[in-house]
Amino acid sequence: MPFFEDVVLTDSIEIETTPEAIFTFITNIKDDESYRAWHQTDHVAFQWLKGAPWQEGSILYAEEYFHGKLHKFKFVITEVIPDKKIVYSPVSRILRLFFPKNEFRIKCDGPTCLFVASVNFKVGWIGKKIFKKSIDKGLASVRKHMKEEGENLKSLLEARNQT
């Protein structure tokens, strides 16, 4: 039995828009206001601490709610492929052991695009046995948050197409 188990949470949603529109929406998140516009109930604060926004090596700070608790994160942007993918990881090397990366991917075919968000966790088998209920509750909260982000993104971008 491996010491750590990889857990990947993924949410995807089809959006009637272009890859450029999705990528532009994400990369226009540069402050609290634009961050909250994406998820009004959970997103709290957002700022760039180092580097140009959404560039590899840049560091962002975000605050958001999961399972009713405020969480504060610092992430480094590790990969950007315009109109296709953004990958980011915790700045802390210790956190990166358990939470190696997050990713936004955009896959388009015809008039719709598939927006895919994924979060990668590493869960130790000892912790999983001892903290199973807490881990399950936390993962369910992250799944719910990801689904809401996808639905909000779809609503916002498709509403822009109607105007």
RODRENDO-190644 format. One record per atom (N, C-alpha, C): residue number from 1; y, x, z. Coordinates in steps of 0.1 Angstrom, whole numbers, plus 5000, padded with zeros to 4 digits. Example, Ala and Ser with C-alpha at 12.3 -4.5 7.8 and 13.67 -1.06 7.14 Angstrom:
> num | yy | xx | zz
> 1 | 4943 | 5132 | 5078
> 1 | 4955 | 5123 | 5078
> 1 | 4967 | 5132 | 5078
> 2 | 4978 | 5128 | 5071
> 2 | 4989 | 5137 | 5071
> 2 | 5000 | 5129 | 5079
This chain:
> num | yy | xx | zz
> 1 | 4988 | 5008 | 5000
> 1 | 5000 | 5000 | 5000
> 1 | 5012 | 5009 | 5000
> 2 | 5021 | 5007 | 4990
> 2 | 5034 | 5016 | 4990
> 2 | 5043 | 5012 | 5002
> 3 | 5050 | 5022 | 5006
> 3 | 5059 | 5020 | 5018
> 3 | 5070 | 5010 | 5014
> 4 | 5076 | 5011 | 5002
> 4 | 5086 | 5002 | 4998
> 4 | 5081 | 4994 | 4986
> 5 | 5085 | 4981 | 4986
> 5 | 5082 | 4972 | 4976
> 5 | 5096 | 4969 | 4968
> 6 | 5095 | 4970 | 4955
> 6 | 5107 | 4967 | 4947
> 6 | 5108 | 4952 | 4946
> 7 | 5120 | 4946 | 4949
> 7 | 5123 | 4932 | 4947
> 7 | 5135 | 4931 | 4938
> 8 | 5133 | 4925 | 4927
> 8 | 5144 | 4923 | 4917
> 8 | 5147 | 4908 | 4916
> 9 | 5159 | 4904 | 4920
> 9 | 5164 | 4891 | 4919
> 9 | 5172 | 4890 | 4906
> 10 | 5168 | 4880 | 4897
> 10 | 5175 | 4879 | 4884
> 10 | 5179 | 4864 | 4882
> 11 | 5191 | 4862 | 4877
> 11 | 5195 | 4849 | 4873
> 11 | 5201 | 4850 | 4859
> 12 | 5198 | 4841 | 4851
> 12 | 5204 | 4841 | 4837
> 12 | 5208 | 4827 | 4833
> 13 | 5218 | 4827 | 4825
> 13 | 5224 | 4814 | 4820
> 13 | 5229 | 4816 | 4806
> 14 | 5227 | 4806 | 4798
> 14 | 5232 | 4806 | 4784
> 14 | 5246 | 4800 | 4784
> 15 | 5255 | 4807 | 4777
> 15 | 5269 | 4804 | 4776
> 15 | 5273 | 4803 | 4762
> 16 | 5280 | 4792 | 4758
> 16 | 5285 | 4791 | 4744
> 16 | 5298 | 4799 | 4744
> 17 | 5297 | 4812 | 4740
> 17 | 5308 | 4821 | 4739
> 17 | 5304 | 4833 | 4732
> 18 | 5313 | 4843 | 4732
> 18 | 5310 | 4856 | 4726
> 18 | 5307 | 4866 | 4737
> 19 | 5300 | 4877 | 4733
> 19 | 5298 | 4888 | 4743
> 19 | 5311 | 4894 | 4747
> 20 | 5321 | 4894 | 4738
> 20 | 5334 | 4900 | 4742
> 20 | 5341 | 4891 | 4753
> 21 | 5339 | 4878 | 4752
> 21 | 5346 | 4869 | 4762
> 21 | 5340 | 4871 | 4776
> 22 | 5326 | 4873 | 4776
> 22 | 5320 | 4875 | 4789
> 22 | 5324 | 4888 | 4795
> 23 | 5323 | 4899 | 4787
> 23 | 5327 | 4912 | 4791
> 23 | 5342 | 4913 | 4796
> 24 | 5350 | 4906 | 4788
> 24 | 5364 | 4906 | 4792
> 24 | 5367 | 4899 | 4805
> 25 | 5360 | 4888 | 4807
> 25 | 5361 | 4880 | 4819
> 25 | 5358 | 4890 | 4831
> 26 | 5346 | 4896 | 4830
> 26 | 5342 | 4905 | 4841
> 26 | 5351 | 4916 | 4843
> 27 | 5355 | 4923 | 4832
> 27 | 5364 | 4935 | 4834
> 27 | 5378 | 4931 | 4837
> 28 | 5382 | 4918 | 4836
> 28 | 5395 | 4914 | 4841
> 28 | 5396 | 4911 | 4856
> 29 | 5384 | 4913 | 4862
> 29 | 5384 | 4911 | 4877
> 29 | 5389 | 4924 | 4883
> 30 | 5402 | 4924 | 4888
> 30 | 5408 | 4936 | 4893
> 30 | 5415 | 4934 | 4906
> 31 | 5415 | 4922 | 4912
> 31 | 5422 | 4919 | 4924
> 31 | 5416 | 4907 | 4931
> 32 | 5421 | 4903 | 4943
> 32 | 5415 | 4892 | 4950
> 32 | 5416 | 4879 | 4942
> 33 | 5427 | 4877 | 4936
> 33 | 5428 | 4864 | 4928
> 33 | 5418 | 4862 | 4917
> 34 | 5417 | 4873 | 4909
> 34 | 5407 | 4872 | 4898
> 34 | 5393 | 4871 | 4903
> 35 | 5390 | 4878 | 4914
> 35 | 5377 | 4878 | 4920
> 35 | 5373 | 4864 | 4925
> 36 | 5383 | 4858 | 4932
> 36 | 5381 | 4844 | 4938
> 36 | 5380 | 4834 | 4927
> 37 | 5386 | 4836 | 4916
> 37 | 5385 | 4826 | 4905
> 37 | 5371 | 4825 | 4900
> 38 | 5363 | 4835 | 4901
> 38 | 5349 | 4835 | 4897
> 38 | 5340 | 4827 | 4906
> 39 | 5343 | 4828 | 4919
> 39 | 5334 | 4821 | 4929
> 39 | 5343 | 4818 | 4941
> 40 | 5350 | 4807 | 4941
> 40 | 5360 | 4804 | 4951
> 40 | 5355 | 4803 | 4965
> 41 | 5343 | 4798 | 4967
> 41 | 5338 | 4797 | 4981
> 41 | 5333 | 4809 | 4987
> 42 | 5327 | 4819 | 4980
> 42 | 5321 | 4831 | 4985
> 42 | 5329 | 4843 | 4984
> 43 | 5336 | 4845 | 4973
> 43 | 5344 | 4857 | 4970
> 43 | 5357 | 4857 | 4979
> 44 | 5359 | 4868 | 4985
> 44 | 5371 | 4869 | 4994
> 44 | 5381 | 4880 | 4989
> 45 | 5377 | 4892 | 4988
> 45 | 5386 | 4903 | 4985
> 45 | 5380 | 4913 | 4975
> 46 | 5389 | 4919 | 4967
> 46 | 5384 | 4928 | 4956
> 46 | 5396 | 4938 | 4954
> 47 | 5392 | 4951 | 4953
> 47 | 5402 | 4961 | 4949
> 47 | 5395 | 4973 | 4944
> 48 | 5402 | 4981 | 4936
> 48 | 5397 | 4994 | 4931
> 48 | 5402 | 5004 | 4940
> 49 | 5393 | 5013 | 4945
> 49 | 5396 | 5023 | 4954
> 49 | 5398 | 5037 | 4947
> 50 | 5391 | 5039 | 4936
> 50 | 5392 | 5051 | 4929
> 50 | 5389 | 5049 | 4914
> 51 | 5397 | 5056 | 4906
> 51 | 5394 | 5055 | 4891
> 51 | 5399 | 5043 | 4885
> 52 | 5398 | 5043 | 4871
> 52 | 5403 | 5031 | 4863
> 52 | 5393 | 5020 | 4865
> 53 | 5397 | 5008 | 4865
> 53 | 5388 | 4996 | 4866
> 53 | 5377 | 4996 | 4856
> 54 | 5365 | 4994 | 4861
> 54 | 5353 | 4992 | 4852
> 54 | 5350 | 5004 | 4844
> 55 | 5353 | 5016 | 4849
> 55 | 5349 | 5028 | 4842
> 55 | 5338 | 5035 | 4850
> 56 | 5329 | 5042 | 4843
> 56 | 5319 | 5049 | 4850
> 56 | 5325 | 5059 | 4860
> 57 | 5320 | 5059 | 4873
> 57 | 5325 | 5068 | 4883
> 57 | 5336 | 5061 | 4892
> 58 | 5341 | 5050 | 4887
> 58 | 5351 | 5043 | 4895
> 58 | 5345 | 5036 | 4907
> 59 | 5353 | 5034 | 4918
> 59 | 5348 | 5028 | 4930
> 59 | 5355 | 5015 | 4933
> 60 | 5348 | 5005 | 4936
> 60 | 5354 | 4992 | 4939
> 60 | 5350 | 4988 | 4953
> 61 | 5358 | 4980 | 4959
> 61 | 5356 | 4974 | 4973
> 61 | 5356 | 4959 | 4971
> 62 | 5346 | 4952 | 4977
> 62 | 5345 | 4937 | 4976
> 62 | 5341 | 4932 | 4989
> 63 | 5346 | 4920 | 4992
> 63 | 5341 | 4912 | 5004
> 63 | 5337 | 4898 | 4998
> 64 | 5325 | 4894 | 5003
> 64 | 5320 | 4881 | 4999
> 64 | 5310 | 4876 | 5010
> 65 | 5309 | 4863 | 5010
> 65 | 5300 | 4856 | 5020
> 65 | 5286 | 4855 | 5014
> 66 | 5276 | 4858 | 5022
> 66 | 5262 | 4855 | 5020
> 66 | 5256 | 4850 | 5033
> 67 | 5249 | 4839 | 5032
> 67 | 5243 | 4832 | 5043
> 67 | 5252 | 4830 | 5055
> 68 | 5265 | 4827 | 5051
> 68 | 5275 | 4823 | 5061
> 68 | 5281 | 4835 | 5068
> 69 | 5278 | 4847 | 5064
> 69 | 5284 | 4859 | 5070
> 69 | 5292 | 4867 | 5059
> 70 | 5303 | 4873 | 5064
> 70 | 5311 | 4881 | 5055
> 70 | 5305 | 4895 | 5054
> 71 | 5303 | 4899 | 5041
> 71 | 5298 | 4913 | 5039
> 71 | 5308 | 4921 | 5031
> 72 | 5309 | 4933 | 5034
> 72 | 5319 | 4942 | 5028
> 72 | 5311 | 4953 | 5021
> 73 | 5315 | 4955 | 5008
> 73 | 5307 | 4965 | 5000
> 73 | 5317 | 4975 | 4993
> 74 | 5311 | 4987 | 4991
> 74 | 5318 | 4997 | 4982
> 74 | 5307 | 5000 | 4972
> 75 | 5311 | 4999 | 4959
> 75 | 5302 | 5002 | 4948
> 75 | 5308 | 5012 | 4939
> 76 | 5300 | 5020 | 4933
> 76 | 5304 | 5029 | 4922
> 76 | 5298 | 5023 | 4909
> 77 | 5307 | 5023 | 4899
> 77 | 5302 | 5019 | 4885
> 77 | 5294 | 5031 | 4879
> 78 | 5282 | 5028 | 4876
> 78 | 5273 | 5039 | 4871
> 78 | 5270 | 5038 | 4856
> 79 | 5272 | 5027 | 4850
> 79 | 5270 | 5026 | 4835
> 79 | 5278 | 5014 | 4830
> 80 | 5285 | 5016 | 4818
> 80 | 5292 | 5006 | 4812
> 80 | 5289 | 5007 | 4797
> 81 | 5284 | 4997 | 4791
> 81 | 5282 | 4996 | 4776
> 81 | 5290 | 4983 | 4772
> 82 | 5302 | 4985 | 4766
> 82 | 5311 | 4974 | 4763
> 82 | 5303 | 4962 | 4756
> 83 | 5306 | 4950 | 4761
> 83 | 5300 | 4938 | 4756
> 83 | 5285 | 4937 | 4757
> 84 | 5279 | 4946 | 4765
> 84 | 5265 | 4945 | 4767
> 84 | 5260 | 4947 | 4782
> 85 | 5266 | 4956 | 4789
> 85 | 5260 | 4959 | 4802
> 85 | 5270 | 4966 | 4811
> 86 | 5269 | 4962 | 4825
> 86 | 5276 | 4969 | 4835
> 86 | 5266 | 4971 | 4847
> 87 | 5265 | 4984 | 4851
> 87 | 5256 | 4987 | 4863
> 87 | 5264 | 4993 | 4874
> 88 | 5262 | 4988 | 4886
> 88 | 5269 | 4994 | 4897
> 88 | 5260 | 4995 | 4909
> 89 | 5262 | 5005 | 4918
> 89 | 5254 | 5008 | 4929
> 89 | 5262 | 5010 | 4942
> 90 | 5257 | 5008 | 4954
> 90 | 5264 | 5011 | 4966
> 90 | 5269 | 5026 | 4966
> 91 | 5280 | 5028 | 4971
> 91 | 5285 | 5042 | 4972
> 91 | 5276 | 5050 | 4982
> 92 | 5273 | 5044 | 4993
> 92 | 5265 | 5050 | 5004
> 92 | 5251 | 5054 | 4998
> 93 | 5247 | 5066 | 5000
> 93 | 5234 | 5071 | 4995
> 93 | 5223 | 5064 | 5004
> 94 | 5226 | 5062 | 5016
> 94 | 5216 | 5055 | 5025
> 94 | 5214 | 5041 | 5020
> 95 | 5224 | 5033 | 5018
> 95 | 5223 | 5020 | 5013
> 95 | 5216 | 5019 | 4999
> 96 | 5219 | 5030 | 4991
> 96 | 5213 | 5030 | 4978
> 96 | 5197 | 5031 | 4978
> 97 | 5192 | 5036 | 4990
> 97 | 5177 | 5037 | 4991
> 97 | 5171 | 5023 | 4992
> 98 | 5179 | 5013 | 4997
> 98 | 5174 | 5000 | 4999
> 98 | 5179 | 4990 | 4989
> 99 | 5190 | 4994 | 4982
> 99 | 5198 | 4985 | 4974
> 99 | 5203 | 4993 | 4962
> 100 | 5193 | 4998 | 4954
> 100 | 5197 | 5008 | 4944
> 100 | 5207 | 5004 | 4933
> 101 | 5207 | 4992 | 4928
> 101 | 5216 | 4988 | 4918
> 101 | 5218 | 4974 | 4916
> 102 | 5229 | 4970 | 4910
> 102 | 5232 | 4956 | 4905
> 102 | 5235 | 4958 | 4890
> 103 | 5232 | 4947 | 4883
> 103 | 5235 | 4949 | 4868
> 103 | 5239 | 4935 | 4862
> 104 | 5248 | 4936 | 4853
> 104 | 5252 | 4924 | 4845
> 104 | 5248 | 4928 | 4830
> 105 | 5241 | 4920 | 4824
> 105 | 5237 | 4922 | 4810
> 105 | 5241 | 4910 | 4801
> 106 | 5245 | 4913 | 4789
> 106 | 5249 | 4902 | 4780
> 106 | 5240 | 4904 | 4767
> 107 | 5233 | 4893 | 4764
> 107 | 5224 | 4893 | 4752
> 107 | 5228 | 4881 | 4744
> 108 | 5232 | 4883 | 4731
> 108 | 5237 | 4872 | 4723
> 108 | 5228 | 4870 | 4711
> 109 | 5227 | 4857 | 4707
> 109 | 5220 | 4853 | 4695
> 109 | 5226 | 4841 | 4690
> 110 | 5234 | 4842 | 4679
> 110 | 5241 | 4831 | 4674
> 110 | 5253 | 4827 | 4682
> 111 | 5255 | 4814 | 4684
> 111 | 5267 | 4809 | 4691
> 111 | 5266 | 4810 | 4706
> 112 | 5255 | 4814 | 4711
> 112 | 5253 | 4815 | 4726
> 112 | 5250 | 4829 | 4730
> 113 | 5253 | 4831 | 4743
> 113 | 5250 | 4844 | 4749
> 113 | 5242 | 4841 | 4762
> 114 | 5233 | 4850 | 4765
> 114 | 5226 | 4850 | 4777
> 114 | 5233 | 4860 | 4787
> 115 | 5238 | 4855 | 4798
> 115 | 5244 | 4863 | 4808
> 115 | 5233 | 4865 | 4819
> 116 | 5229 | 4877 | 4821
> 116 | 5219 | 4880 | 4831
> 116 | 5224 | 4889 | 4842
> 117 | 5223 | 4884 | 4854
> 117 | 5227 | 4892 | 4866
> 117 | 5214 | 4896 | 4874
> 118 | 5214 | 4908 | 4878
> 118 | 5202 | 4912 | 4886
> 118 | 5206 | 4921 | 4898
> 119 | 5199 | 4920 | 4908
> 119 | 5201 | 4928 | 4921
> 119 | 5187 | 4934 | 4924
> 120 | 5187 | 4946 | 4927
> 120 | 5175 | 4953 | 4930
> 120 | 5175 | 4957 | 4945
> 121 | 5164 | 4954 | 4952
> 121 | 5162 | 4957 | 4966
> 121 | 5149 | 4965 | 4967
> 122 | 5149 | 4973 | 4978
> 122 | 5136 | 4980 | 4982
> 122 | 5134 | 4975 | 4996
> 123 | 5123 | 4969 | 4998
> 123 | 5119 | 4963 | 5011
> 123 | 5107 | 4970 | 5016
> 124 | 5108 | 4976 | 5028
> 124 | 5096 | 4983 | 5034
> 124 | 5086 | 4973 | 5040
> 125 | 5074 | 4976 | 5039
> 125 | 5063 | 4967 | 5043
> 125 | 5064 | 4964 | 5058
> 126 | 5068 | 4974 | 5066
> 126 | 5069 | 4972 | 5081
> 126 | 5081 | 4962 | 5083
> 127 | 5092 | 4965 | 5077
> 127 | 5103 | 4956 | 5079
> 127 | 5100 | 4942 | 5074
> 128 | 5093 | 4941 | 5063
> 128 | 5089 | 4928 | 5057
> 128 | 5081 | 4920 | 5067
> 129 | 5072 | 4927 | 5074
> 129 | 5063 | 4920 | 5084
> 129 | 5071 | 4916 | 5096
> 130 | 5080 | 4924 | 5101
> 130 | 5088 | 4922 | 5113
> 130 | 5099 | 4912 | 5111
> 131 | 5106 | 4914 | 5100
> 131 | 5118 | 4906 | 5097
> 131 | 5117 | 4896 | 5085
> 132 | 5104 | 4891 | 5083
> 132 | 5101 | 4883 | 5071
> 132 | 5111 | 4871 | 5070
> 133 | 5113 | 4864 | 5081
> 133 | 5122 | 4852 | 5080
> 133 | 5136 | 4856 | 5076
> 134 | 5142 | 4867 | 5082
> 134 | 5155 | 4871 | 5079
> 134 | 5156 | 4876 | 5065
> 135 | 5146 | 4884 | 5060
> 135 | 5146 | 4889 | 5047
> 135 | 5146 | 4877 | 5037
> 136 | 5137 | 4868 | 5039
> 136 | 5136 | 4856 | 5030
> 136 | 5149 | 4848 | 5030
> 137 | 5155 | 4846 | 5042
> 137 | 5168 | 4839 | 5042
> 137 | 5179 | 4846 | 5034
> 138 | 5179 | 4859 | 5036
> 138 | 5189 | 4868 | 5029
> 138 | 5187 | 4867 | 5014
> 139 | 5174 | 4868 | 5009
> 139 | 5171 | 4868 | 4995
> 139 | 5175 | 4854 | 4989
> 140 | 5172 | 4844 | 4997
> 140 | 5175 | 4830 | 4992
> 140 | 5190 | 4829 | 4990
> 141 | 5198 | 4834 | 5000
> 141 | 5212 | 4833 | 4999
> 141 | 5218 | 4841 | 4987
> 142 | 5212 | 4853 | 4984
> 142 | 5216 | 4860 | 4973
> 142 | 5213 | 4853 | 4960
> 143 | 5201 | 4847 | 4959
> 143 | 5197 | 4839 | 4947
> 143 | 5207 | 4828 | 4945
> 144 | 5210 | 4821 | 4955
> 144 | 5219 | 4809 | 4954
> 144 | 5233 | 4814 | 4949
> 145 | 5238 | 4825 | 4955
> 145 | 5251 | 4831 | 4951
> 145 | 5251 | 4835 | 4936
> 146 | 5240 | 4841 | 4932
> 146 | 5239 | 4846 | 4918
> 146 | 5239 | 4834 | 4908
> 147 | 5232 | 4823 | 4912
> 147 | 5231 | 4811 | 4904
> 147 | 5245 | 4805 | 4903
> 148 | 5252 | 4804 | 4914
> 148 | 5265 | 4798 | 4914
> 148 | 5275 | 4806 | 4905
> 149 | 5274 | 4820 | 4906
> 149 | 5282 | 4828 | 4898
> 149 | 5280 | 4826 | 4883
> 150 | 5267 | 4825 | 4879
> 150 | 5264 | 4822 | 4865
> 150 | 5269 | 4808 | 4861
> 151 | 5267 | 4798 | 4869
> 151 | 5272 | 4785 | 4865
> 151 | 5288 | 4784 | 4865
> 152 | 5294 | 4791 | 4874
> 152 | 5309 | 4792 | 4874
> 152 | 5314 | 4799 | 4861
> 153 | 5307 | 4810 | 4858
> 153 | 5311 | 4818 | 4846
> 153 | 5310 | 4809 | 4833
> 154 | 5299 | 4802 | 4832
> 154 | 5296 | 4793 | 4821
> 154 | 5308 | 4782 | 4820
> 155 | 5310 | 4776 | 4832
> 155 | 5321 | 4765 | 4832
> 155 | 5334 | 4771 | 4828
> 156 | 5338 | 4782 | 4833
> 156 | 5351 | 4788 | 4830
> 156 | 5352 | 4792 | 4816
> 157 | 5342 | 4799 | 4810
> 157 | 5343 | 4803 | 4796
> 157 | 5342 | 4792 | 4786
> 158 | 5333 | 4782 | 4789
> 158 | 5331 | 4771 | 4779
> 158 | 5344 | 4762 | 4780
> 159 | 5350 | 4761 | 4791
> 159 | 5363 | 4753 | 4792
> 159 | 5373 | 4760 | 4784
> 160 | 5374 | 4773 | 4783
> 160 | 5383 | 4780 | 4775
> 160 | 5381 | 4778 | 4760
> 161 | 5368 | 4776 | 4756
> 161 | 5365 | 4773 | 4742
> 161 | 5369 | 4759 | 4738
> 162 | 5371 | 4750 | 4748
> 162 | 5375 | 4736 | 4745
> 162 | 5390 | 4735 | 4742
> 163 | 5398 | 4745 | 4747
> 163 | 5412 | 4744 | 4745
> 163 | 5417 | 4751 | 4732
